[in-house]
Amino acid sequence: MKYLCLRYRDERAWSELPIGQRQALRREMIDYHELLRHNGSCVEVKALPSFQTATTLRFEKGSVSISEGPVAVGREQLGAILVIEAMDLNRAIQLLSQSPCMRVGGSIEIRPMSGEPITTE
């Protein structure tokens, strides 16, 4: 089963880390993702630019509004997306609970991917 994993972080806490610590943590995350790839669990991982680069579309009452900035309100912002392969949710939780990024705080939202195509039927 594939799982979509949305990694959120506190961008202020991240930016307040000394540059050496940020670089070391980035290296650990790269190594961690390589380990997941090596054991067949990581399908894809993509870091995202700062939330400040986001554009949000809102659909209300038949019209669309466009605004600069993220959907999320609060200190945690979406920082990366991962697609992993795991036999079940427990295994996905086990794999992702070891992520080095969690030491800085934040969260990882895990959603099963049904694999069902989106159709117009």
Buried (B, 14 or more C-beta within 10 A) or exposed (E): BBBBBBBBBBBEEBEEEEEEEBEEBEEBBEEBBEEBBEEEBBBEBEEBEEBEEBEEEEEEEEEEEEEEEBEEEEEBBBBBBBBBBBEEEEBBEEBBEEBBBBEBEBEBEBEEEEEEEEEEE
